[in-house]
Amino acid sequence: MSATPGVLETARRLVDLARRAGAEQCDVLAVRYDESEVNVRLGEVDRLIDAGSRSLGLRVINGGRTALCSTSDFSDTALEQLARETVELARISEPDEFAGLPDPALLARPSADGLQLYDESIEGMTVEQKIAMAVECEAAGRAYDPRITNSDGASVSTRTGEVALANSLGFAASYPSSSVSVTVELMADDADGKKRNAYWYSMERSLHRLADVESIGRIAARRAVDQLGARKVGTKQVPVVFEPIMAASLLREVAACANGASLYRGATFLASLKGTKVGSELFTLEDDPLQPARGGSRPFDGEGVTARRTVLFESGVFRDFLFDSYTGRRTTNPTTGSAHRGVESLPSPGSSNLFLRAGESTPEEIVEGVVDGLYVTSLMGQGFNPTTGDYSRGCGGFWIENGRIAYPVGEINISGNMKKMLADIDAAGADLTWFGSVAAPTLRISEMTVSGL
């Protein structure tokens, strides 16, 4: 990718303009992206989108009073006006003693070398190539089984660009960013005409890491067909096995609880558990923005703090929350370099590349260890309370009998409490699988409540 100094230079210039307008502290996030999406349905092009954008957000902090304004107009006149207006807004906002830029000693002098954040071949993809990939993906799924009767389409999306950050402490840096994804959703009919739909996808920073498009289509089709004839089950307490993509969903819920914003608001069941053994020995959860080529990788966070690995859980012991500067100050903790930010939003903590350390069991061995239980392949609804840890979700999947997958099940619910769920993990697979910026293996929880809806 050729260097594009415009975004970074604009961020630097706006910091200077804001300082001249009276900003005591300020920072600017500026981004430039070229995006495209091709959607194909039933073999025909359904939608084509090709767009370029650039935008920036200016944050001004004066005496703890914060204001944020954004624009997509990079002209000198617009930037000068934005600087003046943001400083004026800061003067009338409510003061907050915890507001401020990071400690200057924590600011990065970063390099994106080795992180593999950009793939030039994505930039060079033609519309015809993207259409061909989408057609091939959908066609492979539709041909998988005669019971695949319809499609919601296959899409290929690409994004290339640059992220820049500058602040009044002298920090100014940028890094390139690219991504490519393929998604397909297919529908199957059973003998009674009842429809089941399923999707699958692959998303990577580099084209060569993307899953084979035909396999994406076939997996989506298989998942739809596998649901045909699904039964309900009665209420019982049994072992529950989460396939990797469903286990990744659990990790996202846990990470939302291990968040500095949740901590200072008192909205997490982990609030008083730091240093306490919460999960099983098999539960080691890490967040690492320095993983090469992963979706959440970056050399610095949304405030310019050097990106670093954070261990959230180690062999079941809860080690740390994810903090940005603000939540760190509010809770008397150092930032973990976990700030996320958009041009229209203030920094807040969040995960980057979240992954659970793999176990040693094969998925087959995990299932074989279940006499009577559930294998989860889909989750529905929003049934998790991070404050109490109470968990209840609609789901579908397969019933396990005597160590074997017996039949599909649907319209059921699983429930428990996250603290106990983590403690009751009694098997973790060796099949660690990445889904964007989250990775998980097959997980088994020794007991949860399963009930028919």
N, C-alpha and C positions, 0 to 999 in steps of 0.2 A: 504494500500500500504506500502510495506517495504521501509525504508529509503534508498536512493541511494546517498551516499555522494560524489560519483565520480564526478558528474557534478559541484557541488558547490566547491569542493576542487580543481578541475582543474581551475575553474575561479579564485579562490584565487591565485593559483600558477602562473597563467599567469599574473595577476596584479603585482606580486612580480618580475617576470622576466622582464616585461616591465619597471618597475621602475629602476631595475638594468641596463637596456639597455639605460636609459636616459630619460624616460618619465616623464614629470612634472605632468601631470594629465592623468589618463587612467581609462577605465572601460571595463568589459568583460561581454557579454551576452552569456550564455551557455545553450543549450537545449538538451534534450534526449527524443525521441519519439519512440513508437512502434505503427505502423499504419497498418490497414487492410481494404480492400474493397472487397465486394462480389457483383457482378453484374449478375442479372438473366434476360433473355429475352425470352419471350414466353415459360416460364416454365423450361427453360434449363439454366444451368450455362454458362454465357458468358465470365466472367473474374474473376480471383482471384488474389488479390495482398496482400502480407504480407511482411512488411518491417520494419526494425529497423534503426534508425539513431541517430547520435549525432553530434553536430556542435557548433562552438562558433565564436564570432566576437569580435575583440579587437579594441577599439577606443583609440587613443593617441592624446593628445592636448598639444602642446608645444608652448608657446607664441602666442596663438590664431591660430596656424597652426594645422590642423586636418588631421588625416589619419585613415582609417578603413581597416582592413584586416580580413579574415575569414578562417577557416579550419575545416575539419572533422577528422584530424589526431591529436590525443591527446597524442602522444608520446613525451617524454622529448625533443628529438632532434627537432621535428617539432615545439613545442611550443617556444623553445629558438630561432629558426630561425624566427618564426612569430613575436616575440617581437622585434628582431633586425630590421627586414624589415619594420615593421610598424613605428618604431621610425625614421628610415631613410626617409620614405615617408613623415612623418610629417615635416621634416626639409625642404623639397622642395615644400611644398604646400603653397597656398596663405594664408596670415594671415587674421583672422576675429576677430575683437575686442569683438564680442558677444559670441564666442565659449567658452565652459567651462563646467565643471561639476556643478551640482546644489549646492545651498547653503547648507553646511553641516547640518545646523539646521533643514532642511526640510527632511533629509533622515530618512527613516522609521526604526523602530525596530519592524518589523511587525510580525503578526501571521495570518496564514490562517484559524485559528479556527473559525468555524461558517460560513465560506463562502461556504462550501460544493463544493469544486473544484474538488473532485475526487470520483469516484465510483468504488470500487474494483470489482463489478460484471461485469463491462465492460471488465476488464483485463481477467476475467475467461470465457468469451464467446468463444465457439468453432466455427470452420468454419461451421459445420453442423447446428448450431443454426442460424447463420447469413444467410445461404442459405435458411433455412426454413422460416425465417422472410421475405426475399425478395420474395420468391415464393408465400407466403400467401398474401403479399401486392399486387403483380401484379395480382394474380388470382382473388382477390376480385374486383379489378378494371375492369378486362376483363369480369367478370360475371355481372357487374352492368347493362349493357344495350347491346342489340344485335348490336347496331350501333358502339360499340367499336370494331374496326376491327384490330388494330395493337398496338404494344407497342414498345417504345424505351428502355424499361427495368426498372427494379427496383434495387436499390442498397442499401446495408447496409454498413456503414463505421464506424470504431472505431479508436480512438486515445487515447493513454495513455502515460504519461511521466512526465517530470519535467522541470521547468524553473528556472534558477539561474542567479543572477547578483552580481558582486563584483566590487568595484572601489578603487581607491587610497586614498579615504577619510576615508577608514575603513569600508565601508558598505559591507556586504556579507549576502545574504539570498536567499532562494529558496522556491518554492511552487509546489505542484503536480497539474497535469491538466489531465482531461479526457473529452471525448466527444463521442457521438454516434448519428448517423443520418440515416434516412430512406428517400429515394427519389424515386418517380416513375413518369414516363411520358407516357401518353396513347394517342391514336389517334382515332377519330370518323369519320365516313363517313356519309354525308347526302344523300338524294335521288339522287342527281346528281353526286355523287362520290367525292365531294369536301371534303378534309380532314381538320380536326381541331385537334390540339394537345393541351394538357394541362398537367401541372405537379402539384404535391403537395409534401410536405416534412414535417418532424419533426426533430429538432436537439436539443439535450439537453446534459448537463454534466453528467446526471445520467440516467441509463436505466429505472428506475421505473417512470420517468417523461415523457418518450417518448410516443407520441400518439400511440394509437392502430393501428397496421400495416394495418389491414383490413379497418379501417376508412380512412387512408391515401390513399389507393387505390381507395376507393369509391369516395372520394372527387375529386381526379384527374379525374376520369371517368366522374363524374357529370359536372365538369367544361368544359371538352371537349364536351360532349353532349349538354350542354347549349349554345354553340356557333353555333350549326347547324342552318342554315337558317338565319344567321346574315344579317341585312340590313345596308345600308348607310343612313345617314340623311343629310338634308340640313344645311347650315350655320345659326346658331342662337346663341343667348346669353341666357343661361339657368343655373339653379342650377346644380351642379355636386356633386355626392355622391361618396366618395372613400371607398371601403371596407377596412377592417383593414390592409391587406397585401399591398394594394396600398397606404394607408395612411402612412404606415411604409416607403415606398419609398420616400414620400415627406419629412419625418423627416430626412432621410439620406441627402437629398439635403440641407435642412436648416442647419444641423449640419456641412456640408462641408463649409458653409458660415460663421458659428460661430467658425472659426478656426483661431488661431493666425498666421499661415502661410499665410492664405488668407488676413489677416488684414495687415501685414507688406508689402505684395506685392501689396496692393491696389486692390485686386481681389475679393471683396465682397461688395454687396449692403448694408451690415450691418455696414460698416466701421465707419460711423459717427453717428450711431443710438443707441449707448449704453446709457441706461437710458431712452430711448424714447419708447412710446407705439407704437408698430409696428403691433401686432396681436390683435385678438379679446380677450375678457375676458376668452374665453374657451381655450386659447392656453397657457398652462404651460408645458414647455419642460425641462426635467431634464436628467442629465447624472450621473449615480451612479455605480461605480465599486464595491461597497460593497453590492450589491443585492445578497443574497445567491443563489447559484446554477445556476446563469445566465452565458451565454456564454462569456460575457466580464468582469466577475468578477476577481479581483486580489487584493492582499494586498498592492502592490506597483507598480509604473509605470515603464516604460522602462529606467528610470534613477535612480530608487531607492527611489523616492519621495513617501511619504505616500499617498495611494489612498484615495480620498474623493469625496463626492457628489458635483456636480456643477449645479446650476440652470441657464439654458440658457435664458429661457423666463419665466416670472411670470405674469399670467393673461394678456398676450399680451405685457408686457414691456420687452424689450431686456435687460437682466441683465449682461451677460458676454460671453467672448470668451473662448475657450479651448486653454490653453497654455502649452508648455513644457518650459524648462529653456531658450533655445535659442530664441524662439519667444517672450517669456516674456521679455528678456533683450532688444530685438530689439524694443519693443513697450512700454518699461518702465512699465511692468505689472508683477506681481508675477506668477510663474507657478501655474497651477491648478492641477498638478499631472496627466497630461493627455498625457504624452509621450508614444508613441508606437515605437517599434523597432524590427527589425529582425536582425539576425546575420550578414547579408550583407548590412544593411542600418543604417544610422544615425537616432537618435531619431527625431520624428516629432509628433505634437499634433494630437489627434483623439479621437473619442468617445469610451466609453466602453459599458455600458448598457444604451441605449438611449430610453427614453419612454415619451409619452405624457400622462398627467393626464387625466383619464377617465371622461366623462360627466355623465349625468343622463338619457339620452334618450335611448330607445331600438332602434336597427337598423330598426325595423318595423316602429316606430314612425318617424324616420328621413326620411324614404322613403315616408311615408304618408303625410309629409309636402311639397311634391313636386308635383305641378300640371303638369309640363312638364319639363323633365330634364334627366340627364344621371347618370347611376350607373356604375362606372368604376371597372372592374375586371382584366384588363391587361393593361400594358404600354409598349411601344416599342420605341427604339431609344434613342439618347442622345440629348435632346433638351432643356437643361437648361443652361443659362449663369449666373454664380454666381456673376459676376461683376455688371450686370444691373438688375438681378432678372428676366429677361425675360424667360418665360417657354412655351415650345411647344413640345408636345409628341404625337406620334401615340398611339391609344388605342382601346380597345374593351370593351364590357360590355352589358348593357341592357338599353333600353329606358323606362323611367317612365312616365306614363300617369295617371293623377288624383289619385296620391298616390299609384299606383300599378305598379309592374314590368309588362311591356306590351310585349316586344319582344327583342331578341338579336340584337345588333348592332356591326358592325366591319368596318375596313378600314376608321376610322374617326380620327380626331385630336382634341386635346384640347389645348387651349392656354390662357395665361394670364401673369401677373407679380407677382412674389412670394410675394412681399411686400403687394400688394392688396389682393392676395389670402389668406394670413394669417389674414389680417384684416377682410376679408369677411367670415371667418368660423362662421357659425351661428348655428351649431349643432355638438355635439360630443357624441358618444355613450358610454354606460356603458360596452361595450364588449371589454375591453382592452385585446389584444391578443399578445403574444410574438412570434417573428420569429427570433430565434437565439438570438442576442443581441440587437434587436430593438423591441419595443412594441408600438402598436397604437390601438385606437378604430376606429369605423366607423366615418368618418368626412364628413360634408357637407359644401361646399363653395357656397355662395348664387348666384354667377354669374361667369361664364367663357364662352369663345367663343368655340363652338363646330362646326366643319366643316367636310365635306366629303373629303376624299383624292382623 
